[in-house]
Amino acid sequence: MMSSRVLATTAATGVVGLGCLAYAGLYEVEAFRLRRFEVPILPAGAGPIRVLHVSDLHLTPRDTKRQAWVAGLADLRPDLVVDTGDNLAHVDAVPAVLRSFGRLLDAPGVFVWGSNDFFSPRLKNPFSYLVGPSRGSAKRTVDLPWQDLQSGFTRAGWQDLTDVRTTVVVEGVRLAFRGTGDAHIDADHYASVAGPVDREEADVTIGVTHAPYRRVIDAMAYDGLDLILAGHTHGGQVAVPGYGALVSNCDLDPRRAKGLSRHSVGGRTAWLHVSAGVGTSPYARVRFACPPEATLLTLVAGP
């Protein structure tokens, strides 16, 4: 028979575990945060440009608190919105996504797709992420209405950056964008937009992709891009307080699974911002030490 001390320890451990699970699934998963960073990449004399980076909404029609919080971000009045994908988690979610962005659609915007804009979420073993990235596949049958969402975005004037280069002028500054499809399902084709940055063409060059796989962000940094924006990681989703994320669900170091960092390759360095995202899969509605977020990046003149 177990001693009373062992029984008490086991009971206490169970209570703590249940408490953590309740906190992660009932509170933190909807404890939305706005993070703020300054990125010194604008030319001398340029005024600040406020870029709202939103990622991984994973919306269903029932996610009303998530929808309301995203809609409220319009009060920030950003100069530009960047959406790095995984907006959908339900076949009927397109109207909810468009309502969530709401007045944000009046601002200039660019976007790329994540795998969960095409494929419905599936139940997965959460411990499998500790072994390596989940197995994305572009061979699954597309069952989410991403084209309807694309129509809604483009009608508002937002630009689809999937394997595309474009330039957006904001506050008199020429921002050159280049984007890719989702590397998690091998839909990235950076070669179609690759090439050294031409400073005569634009003042600042920004890469946009869903999943920050090294093959994509390395190529972008090597080409001389100033800033790279990505999502996908959920910041690890479940982190260890004081340590951070255990996984990134790609080949990026988990220590950079969220936030702003410097990414260097071949003697060249770009700023990298990875969003921990606003949502989660409906089959894994928990977050721990990694609250849902969007980020306001203020671009300022460089040194």
KAZI-V584669 format. One record per residue. N is the residue number from 1. SS is DSSP state (helix for helix, strand for strand, loop for the rest). NEAR is the number of other ideal C-beta (glycine too) atoms within 10 Angstrom. D_FIRST is the distance of its C-alpha to the first C-alpha in whole Angstrom. Layout:
BEGIN
N;SS;NEAR;D_FIRST, N;SS;NEAR;D_FIRST
END
This chain:
BEGIN
1;loop;5;0, 2;loop;9;4, 3;loop;8;6, 4;helix;8;9, 5;helix;8;11, 6;helix;10;10, 7;helix;11;10, 8;helix;11;13, 9;helix;12;14, 10;helix;11;14, 11;helix;10;15, 12;helix;10;18, 13;helix;10;19, 14;helix;10;19, 15;helix;10;21, 16;helix;10;23, 17;helix;10;24, 18;helix;10;25, 19;helix;10;27, 20;helix;15;29, 21;helix;12;29, 22;helix;11;31, 23;helix;16;33, 24;helix;18;34, 25;helix;16;35, 26;helix;11;36, 27;helix;11;38, 28;helix;19;39, 29;helix;21;40, 30;helix;16;43, 31;loop;11;43, 32;loop;19;46, 33;strand;14;48, 34;strand;13;52, 35;strand;17;52, 36;strand;10;55, 37;strand;15;56, 38;strand;12;60, 39;strand;19;61, 40;strand;12;64, 41;strand;23;66, 42;strand;21;69, 43;loop;12;73, 44;loop;7;74, 45;loop;6;76, 46;loop;18;74, 47;loop;12;72, 48;loop;13;68, 49;strand;21;67, 50;strand;18;64, 51;strand;26;62, 52;strand;22;59, 53;strand;24;56, 54;strand;26;54, 55;loop;31;52, 56;loop;30;49, 57;loop;31;50, 58;loop;27;48, 59;strand;27;49, 60;loop;19;49, 61;loop;16;51, 62;loop;12;48, 63;loop;24;47, 64;helix;12;50, 65;helix;11;48, 66;helix;22;49, 67;helix;22;52, 68;helix;13;53, 69;helix;18;52, 70;helix;24;54, 71;helix;15;57, 72;helix;14;57, 73;helix;22;57, 74;helix;18;61, 75;helix;7;62, 76;helix;16;61, 77;loop;12;65, 78;loop;23;64, 79;loop;20;67, 80;strand;21;65, 81;strand;26;62, 82;strand;28;60, 83;strand;30;57, 84;loop;30;55, 85;loop;31;54, 86;loop;30;51, 87;loop;30;52, 88;strand;28;51, 89;loop;25;48, 90;loop;19;50, 91;loop;12;53, 92;loop;12;54, 93;loop;25;54, 94;helix;22;57, 95;helix;13;59, 96;helix;23;56, 97;helix;23;56, 98;helix;18;60, 99;helix;14;59, 100;helix;26;57, 101;helix;27;59, 102;helix;15;62, 103;helix;12;64, 104;helix;21;63, 105;helix;17;65, 106;helix;13;68, 107;loop;21;67, 108;strand;18;68, 109;strand;22;65, 110;strand;24;64, 111;strand;26;61, 112;loop;31;59, 113;loop;26;56, 114;loop;31;53, 115;helix;24;51, 116;helix;27;50, 117;helix;26;53, 118;loop;23;54, 119;loop;19;51, 120;loop;15;48, 121;loop;19;45, 122;loop;10;42, 123;loop;9;38, 124;loop;13;37, 125;loop;9;34, 126;helix;13;33, 127;helix;7;32, 128;helix;12;35, 129;helix;19;37, 130;helix;9;35, 131;loop;9;36, 132;loop;11;40, 133;loop;18;42, 134;loop;16;42, 135;loop;9;44, 136;loop;21;47, 137;loop;11;50, 138;loop;14;54, 139;loop;7;54, 140;loop;13;52, 141;loop;7;54, 142;loop;12;55, 143;loop;10;54, 144;loop;22;54, 145;loop;17;58, 146;helix;19;58, 147;helix;12;62, 148;helix;15;62, 149;helix;21;61, 150;helix;17;63, 151;helix;13;66, 152;helix;16;65, 153;helix;22;64, 154;helix;13;68, 155;helix;10;69, 156;loop;16;68, 157;loop;11;70, 158;loop;21;67, 159;strand;17;67, 160;strand;15;65, 161;loop;25;64, 162;loop;22;63, 163;loop;17;65, 164;loop;16;67, 165;strand;16;69, 166;strand;14;71, 167;strand;13;72, 168;strand;17;71, 169;strand;11;74, 170;strand;19;72, 171;loop;14;74, 172;loop;9;76, 173;strand;18;74, 174;strand;14;74, 175;strand;26;70, 176;strand;20;70, 177;strand;24;67, 178;strand;24;65, 179;strand;29;62, 180;loop;30;60, 181;loop;26;58, 182;loop;28;55, 183;helix;25;54, 184;helix;26;50, 185;helix;21;52, 186;loop;13;55, 187;loop;20;57, 188;loop;23;58, 189;loop;14;62, 190;helix;21;63, 191;helix;10;66, 192;helix;13;68, 193;loop;20;68, 194;loop;14;67, 195;loop;10;70, 196;loop;11;71, 197;loop;17;71, 198;loop;10;75, 199;loop;12;75, 200;loop;5;78, 201;loop;11;77, 202;loop;19;74, 203;loop;18;73, 204;strand;23;69, 205;strand;26;67, 206;strand;28;64, 207;strand;28;62, 208;strand;26;60, 209;strand;29;57, 210;strand;34;54, 211;strand;32;51, 212;loop;30;52, 213;loop;22;52, 214;helix;15;53, 215;helix;12;56, 216;helix;23;57, 217;helix;27;57, 218;helix;18;58, 219;helix;19;61, 220;helix;32;62, 221;helix;23;61, 222;helix;16;64, 223;loop;20;66, 224;loop;15;66, 225;loop;26;65, 226;loop;24;64, 227;strand;23;61, 228;strand;23;59, 229;strand;27;57, 230;strand;29;54, 231;strand;31;50, 232;loop;30;48, 233;loop;27;45, 234;helix;32;44, 235;helix;25;43, 236;helix;23;40, 237;loop;28;39, 238;strand;20;35, 239;strand;22;36, 240;strand;12;34, 241;loop;8;35, 242;loop;6;37, 243;loop;10;37, 244;strand;17;39, 245;strand;24;39, 246;loop;14;37, 247;loop;21;39, 248;loop;24;43, 249;loop;21;43, 250;loop;25;46, 251;loop;14;47, 252;loop;24;47, 253;loop;11;45, 254;helix;18;43, 255;helix;13;44, 256;helix;20;47, 257;loop;25;45, 258;loop;26;47, 259;strand;17;50, 260;strand;16;53, 261;strand;15;53, 262;strand;10;56, 263;strand;22;56, 264;strand;13;58, 265;strand;15;59, 266;loop;10;63, 267;loop;6;64, 268;strand;16;64, 269;strand;13;61, 270;strand;24;61, 271;strand;21;59, 272;strand;23;56, 273;strand;27;54, 274;strand;30;51, 275;loop;28;50, 276;loop;26;46, 277;loop;27;48, 278;loop;27;48, 279;loop;25;45, 280;loop;22;42, 281;loop;19;42, 282;loop;16;41, 283;loop;11;38, 284;loop;18;37, 285;loop;15;38, 286;loop;19;36, 287;loop;27;37, 288;strand;18;35, 289;loop;19;37, 290;loop;25;40, 291;loop;17;42, 292;loop;25;45, 293;strand;23;48, 294;strand;24;52, 295;strand;23;54, 296;strand;16;57, 297;strand;25;59, 298;strand;16;62, 299;strand;28;64, 300;strand;14;67, 301;strand;13;69, 302;loop;13;68, 303;loop;4;69
END
